[in-house]
Amino acid sequence: VASFGLLAACAQDSGPANTGAPSAAPGAAPAAEVDITTRLAAADADKGKVLFLQCRACHSLEQGGMNKVGPNLWGIFGRKAGQAEGFDYSDAIKNSAIVWTAEALDAWLARPSEFLPGNRMVFVGIRKPEDRANLIAYVQRETGAAAPAAQ
């Protein structure tokens, strides 16, 4: 089991090799990533709470919580991107067709700049799929979402 301390969560690779998939030997086929529904079934929301420490400077989770540098995340699951009341979104988000599901959030968290070029979220992403699942499970729990919410 990996360590889920704040330093480990923040130490994300930022180079081009950061694909989110496990490393494979040269010439070997890359390992297939397990789908988010399966990862959520095994996720640990308490580990996700530790991972959320890196998110809380910009995002709040509570109903009626304030927008910070990023929008409040209450009610995010099932909501069209760019719709949190009172938050000034980038045109890339406002004009996207994204609806926030666990699957969409998983892809976003892997590397926001690649998922939706032109967005303003300055965050390199979370490389490990199991870390993303733990974080999503925590956000689901804290925002009143029914888990799992993948589509």
C-alpha positions in Angstrom: 0.0 0.0 0.0 1.4 3.4 -1.0 2.0 6.2 1.4 -0.6 8.9 1.1 1.1 11.7 2.9 0.8 15.3 1.7 4.3 15.3 0.4 3.8 12.1 -1.6 0.5 13.5 -3.0 2.2 16.8 -4.0 5.2 15.1 -5.6 3.7 14.5 -9.0 5.8 13.9 -12.2 5.5 16.8 -14.6 7.4 15.4 -17.5 6.0 13.9 -20.7 6.3 10.4 -19.3 3.6 11.2 -16.8 0.7 9.3 -18.5 -1.0 8.0 -15.4 -0.3 4.4 -16.5 2.2 2.2 -14.7 5.7 2.0 -16.2 6.4 -0.9 -18.4 9.7 -2.4 -19.5 11.0 -1.2 -22.8 9.2 -3.1 -25.6 6.5 -4.4 -23.3 2.9 -3.5 -23.8 1.7 -0.8 -21.2 -0.5 -2.2 -18.5 -4.2 -1.4 -18.9 -5.6 1.0 -16.4 -8.5 -0.3 -14.3 -11.7 1.6 -15.0 -12.9 4.2 -12.4 -16.0 2.2 -11.3 -13.7 -0.7 -10.3 -11.2 1.7 -8.6 -14.0 3.5 -6.7 -15.3 0.2 -5.4 -11.9 -0.3 -3.7 -11.3 3.3 -2.9 -10.5 4.6 0.5 -12.2 8.0 1.1 -10.0 8.6 4.3 -6.9 8.4 2.1 -8.7 10.7 -0.3 -9.2 13.2 2.6 -5.4 13.4 3.0 -5.0 13.9 -0.8 -7.6 16.7 -0.6 -5.2 18.7 1.5 -3.6 19.9 -1.7 -7.0 20.9 -3.1 -8.5 22.8 -0.1 -6.5 25.9 -0.7 -8.5 26.5 -3.9 -11.7 24.5 -3.4 -14.3 24.1 -0.6 -16.7 21.2 -0.4 -19.5 22.2 1.9 -23.0 23.1 0.8 -23.1 26.9 0.5 -19.3 27.0 0.8 -17.4 29.9 -0.7 -15.6 29.9 -4.0 -11.9 30.4 -3.6 -9.3 30.4 -6.4 -11.4 27.5 -7.7 -15.1 26.9 -7.4 -16.9 25.3 -4.5 -17.4 21.6 -5.3 -20.7 20.9 -3.6 -23.0 19.4 -6.1 -20.3 18.9 -8.7 -21.4 15.3 -9.7 -23.9 15.4 -12.5 -23.4 19.2 -13.1 -22.3 20.7 -16.3 -18.8 22.2 -16.0 -18.7 25.9 -15.6 -21.9 26.2 -13.7 -21.0 26.7 -10.0 -22.8 29.9 -9.0 -20.7 33.0 -8.5 -17.4 31.6 -10.0 -15.7 33.2 -13.0 -14.7 30.3 -15.2 -12.3 30.3 -18.2 -13.9 30.3 -21.6 -12.6 26.8 -22.1 -14.7 25.5 -19.2 -17.7 27.6 -19.9 -17.8 26.5 -23.6 -17.1 22.8 -22.9 -19.7 20.0 -23.0 -18.3 18.4 -19.9 -20.7 17.0 -17.3 -18.9 16.0 -14.1 -19.0 12.3 -13.5 -16.4 10.2 -11.6 -15.0 9.2 -15.0 -14.7 12.9 -16.2 -13.2 14.0 -12.9 -10.7 11.1 -13.0 -9.5 12.2 -16.5 -9.4 15.8 -15.4 -7.4 15.0 -12.2 -4.9 13.0 -14.2 -3.7 16.2 -16.0 -6.1 19.1 -16.2 -4.1 20.9 -18.9 -4.3 18.0 -21.3 -7.9 17.1 -20.5 -9.1 20.6 -21.4 -6.5 22.9 -22.9 -7.1 26.6 -22.0 -8.5 26.0 -18.5 -7.0 28.1 -15.7 -6.4 25.3 -13.2 -2.8 25.4 -12.3 -2.3 21.9 -11.1 0.0 19.2 -12.7 -2.4 16.4 -11.9 -2.4 13.2 -9.9 -0.4 10.4 -11.5 -1.6 7.3 -9.7 -5.1 6.0 -10.6 -5.7 4.7 -7.1 -4.9 8.1 -5.6 -7.4 9.7 -8.0 -10.0 7.1 -7.0 -9.4 7.8 -3.3 -9.7 11.5 -3.9 -12.9 11.2 -5.9 -14.4 8.9 -3.2 -13.7 11.5 -0.6 -15.2 14.3 -2.7 -18.3 12.2 -3.3 -18.7 11.5 0.4 -18.2 15.1 1.4 -20.5 16.6 -1.3 -23.4 14.4 -0.8 -23.0 12.5 -4.1 -24.2 9.0 -4.5 -21.2 6.7 -5.1 -20.0 5.5 -7.5 -20.9 8.1 -10.1 -19.1 6.9 -13.2 -20.6 7.0 -16.7 
